Every structure is written in structure tokens, then in C-alpha cells.
Amino acid sequence: MDLVIVESPAKSKTIEKYLGKSFKVVSSIGHIRDLATTGKYGLGIDIDNGFKPNYVPIKGKKKIISELKKLVQDANHIYLATDPDREGEAISWHLFATLGINEDKYDRVLFYEITKDKVLEGIKNPRKIDYNLVKSQETRRFLDRIIGFRLSKLMQSKTSGTSAGRVQSVALKLIVDREREIEAFKSEEYYTITANFQDFTSLLFKYKDKDIELKSKEEAENVLEKLAPDFKVLSIESKNKNKSSKFPFTTSTLQQEASTKLNFNAKKTMMLAQKMYEGIDIGTETTGLITYMRTDSIRLSEEFVGPTFNYIEKNYGKEYVGYVKKSKKTENVQDAHEGIRPTSIFRTPESMKKYLTNDEYKLYNLIYKRTLASLMSDAKTLATTIILDNNDYKFKTTGSVVTFKGYLEVYSEFEDTKDELLPDLSSKLNSFITANDIIYEQHFTKPKSRYTEAKLIHEMEELGIGRPSTYATIMANIKDRGYVTIEDKKFVPTETGIQVTDRLQEYFSNIINVKYTANMEEDLDKIANGEINNLDVLTNFYSIFDDTLKKAFAGMEKDKPLETGELCPECGSPLVIRKGKYGEFTACSNYPNCKYIKKEKEEVKEIIDCPNCSGKIVEKHSRKGKVFYGCNNYPKCKTAYWDMPIGEKCPNCQEMLVMKNNKIKCSSCSYVKEEEEKN
């Protein structure tokens, strides 16, 4: 019997149905081993001997490894069918090395979609492990371990922060920098002048042939005095314009669109997409509904495009058949994936709805219609511009109407397509029309908006920092570490987040910045392509990092503990809040000369059972004195909330619901219970 090893139990069940009785399909349930936490700095990497790793079984995986070894010994041939990306390639290599698989007894196979045809095709087209991809992923893991462990220890010893990361800290810096831009922004006053007619309005934009700006009320009133009620229709210009659809989804664009259109956070989007990729029971069969959801590519295969063009012609008409769009910029395509698309254009959202949860259906509907729209013809609009003249002051009115829907026939629910109708003034050209009134309005310039999750993901992708597959984890980390809060769906840095960012920039501005992080991503790509040696990249990085870290430990000012306002009963020194192995405690500031520790007599206020362990969520106080709610099993369990948890789970993302200002909302996504009840 041949053995197929995948990561996911759900995927293994689906694939085994396709391959038949001569195959046994099993799951490793993700990674089976990882870097140890022993050795110098607890890195599990022998840096002095060529960055030699010390890999150990992941806790709880010894039984799985033992079972897999037995299956490998009895199998005729082994197919390593982990996910088709660098992470999956690394998992296949770990399986190969740990299970003692013979070189001539295995193959690596790739399933870009979990459908019967593609699984059988993948089995027929195997290859060996690509060690360039493995080295690239291993290098990323080494970098993240070194920076994560050593910088986190620095932050814990010098600040109120708990962690730092190669990409996480750059993402946090973007949020902090934006907050400071907002704080430093100086709003400027300006005015607009609008002429209101019976069927439309027109806005002042020029005086003679020059743009006009009105910076004060006096300037606006001065212009208003020079305007007559009658306006000459100076020109009417109408142009036919084409509006093309967007590309198929990549990982990052899916996360962005799901955030703005469906109100899903990145973590939830990827969880739902993973399930639809691995396989859904649709009655007569179990099949993957979408292609692999971790991809930088917008490419669509010819075998999908052809049937889809036929589908469009049959269901919408020949004039709706579009073309395959190509990106103007060079793509950083990871492993030649396709874009995220339905595995079959004939599995319409309506026909799949009964097999999906409400959220799964929403996401599938978005993916399906985005892909279908990308292959449909351009929408056509008629854009009209009317220029009016009033004593050399020029006013402009614009409008647009859709003359042919094209791709909007299927995608209009996700795009604003409202017509802006203008009256037909062709008979009034070079004649005069009279305004009902002319008014001026006061405005103030506004700073850039804080980042939403979608905007931060877009910014990170544009800057080339991180990889789309890691964005969901990064978003979750900066929230879970208490570095940001969410207000009105936007990231707001906390005092701790700002402090950690500032301290890192004191010493690590040469590493924790956009350019260095983006360049490192390029180096990782070059390692994957076999263009450069991974040890050279690691050596160059570490020579800079290690020297800087030593200087930071020696020179970085330690955060002063918060005084409680009480005096030590033994020596009279101020009592302060300190951070220990088991959480915060109150002790004498004169330590080690005085070792007094205050015994807390007050009753601990238990809120709810901890959702992640056997402990209790209790009311606590941060170093700054702010109330929060955390598990009493800390530090073994780090579950914590800034707002009071109520013990119920969010219907959208299954995270904890919390109470804030008499409103029940989700601690993770933007769900608000009161608003939903009203709707």
C-alpha cells in the first residue's frame, strides 16, 4: 500500500476518497518538530557552528511520529503532500528527516486544489523535495527565532512590553508613526463655494484659468459678492469610458476585501478559506471549493479560463465575455500558484449555500464573483462634465451613468455603481441658467486616517514587508500583546506599544525598519531561487544584530517601576509594582537592601472561567494602574482582556465577548451585539 502524508485531518479524509483502496492517507497535524529552546540564549541554534539547528519533536507529537514511522516502514511508497508553499516544503523535509524515509522510496506531490482530478494529476506528477525552498523557510524561522527570543528578552527587562519581532515590530512602528502624524497634524481652514440649481449643484474650481483656493471667510465672502445669479453654460463634454474589473484574489487582497466588505478579520478569513480549500461535503462528494489560499499570484489556469468564458457567454451573453488581465508590475509570485479562485465555475454560490455556514457562504460568494468578474468584459460609462462661467469664476459639475454593465452584472454588490445623472443642458450651451442660491461652506483639512486592518495589510504588501500568509498572525499578535487597541475598527497604539517602538528605534533603527525588512524578504526569495547562500544572509544579519543587542542591554534605560503611593512599613521607601515570574506584585523600591513584599489581602474578583485553561479570569491591574482581566494561571496561560469578558463567544469569530460602556462587543472583531439586535 502507498502512503500519502498531509498536514490536515480534514484534507486527508477528502484525498483518501479520491485515491482509492491502494492508498492510505494520514495527517501529521501540522509540524512534527521545531527548534529546541535549549543552548545559547535558548535559541536551539548553534550560531558558532554554521547556524546548526537542534530540532526536537513538538510537545504532544511523539505518538504521531511513532505511528507515522510504523506506517512508513510498511508502505511501498511515500508521497509527501503537505501544502504547496515554502512552509509546506519545510514540513515535508521535516517528515522526511524525522521518519527516516529512504530517498528512493518517496516523492513530493503538490495539490493546488483538493478536487479528484487535481489530486490524481498531482500523484502522477511528483518531484523530490526542493531544498532551496526548505533553506528559505528555515532561514526565515532562524531569523524570527533569533530576533523574537533575544529582542523579546530585552523588552521584558527594559520595558513593560512582552515581545518583539522581525516583522511584527515594523508593523507596530507603522501604526505608531501614523498616530504621531495625526497628533502633529495642524488643521487648516478652507472654504468652498457651491451654486445650487434645480437638478444639480456646481462647485467653484477656477478663477479665469487658474485654480482657486479660499483660505478664509473674508476671501469666500469677497468672491460671493462678485457672483451674479446667472451662469453661462460654457461647455458640455461627454466621454465614453471603460471600467475594468479587478484581478482575482491573492492572499492579501482577499484579506483586505473580506475586511472591508464582510467585516471579517484576517484570522477569520484565513480560517474559513482553509476549510473551503481542504474540502466541503456537498452531498454526493467531498471536494475543495477554492484553490490554495496562500498565494501572491493573480494567474488563472487555461483549464479554468476556457470553461469560464463559455459559462459567461451562455449565462450572460457573448458581449460579456472579457479577457485575461495581466499585472503591469512585476509579480513576486510564490511558487507559481494561481490566484484564489473557485475550483469549478459551475459550483455557484447559490448551489453551494446549503452546504456552507453563513460566513463560509459569504466568503465563497465573494471569491466566486471576484473571479468570475475578472474574466468578464469592461463596464462602460458615459462621463459628463459641465463647465459654467460667472464673471470669470468657473464652476464644474460631473456626472456618470453606466451604459453597459459588463462585469458589474455579477460584482455590483461589492462596488459602488450609483449613477450620477445630470440634466440635458445641450440646448442651453452658451446661454444662461439661473441658480437657486450660491453658498459658501467652511471646511478643515484632516490628517491621514488611522490604519484599519485592511489598510495596514495593504501598506505592508506595498512596502514588501512580511508575507501575506503571516499577516493574520501579525495582526493577532500586536492586539494580544496589548500593543494596540481597536477603536472604530482602527488600530490605536497603547502606551506600551509606543514605548516598545521608541526603545527599539533607539538601538535597532537599522534593523527594525521597512527597508531592511523588505530587503530581507528579497533575500529569502533569492535563497528560494538558489541565487544566494542562506548562511551568508544569516552571518551578515547576526554580525549586525548581536553587536547592537549587546549595546542595548548595556545602555538602554530600564523602565522605572510604578509607585503605588504607599511607603514600605520596614524601611520607609516607596512601594512599587514589580513584574515577577507569576505576574505583578507590590514590593519595596529599596530592593535588594530591603526585601519586603506586600501580601495582598484584598479578595480576588473572579469574573468567568478561563476559555483556554482550567483557571479563572480575574480582575487585575497593569503596571500603569489600569484595570484589565487576565487568567490566574499566568504565566502558563496568558489569556487577557482590556474590557470585562461576559463568558459568551462572538457569533462571527468565536472569540470572547466583552462589556465596554454598557455595550457588548467582540474582543477581537468589530461585532457589537446591540447593533445586531437592532438590525
Summary of the structure (lengths in Angstrom):
residues: 679
radius of gyration: 30.3
end to end distance: 56.3
largest distance: 95.3
contacts: 2112
relative contact order: 0.11
helix: 39%
strand: 25%
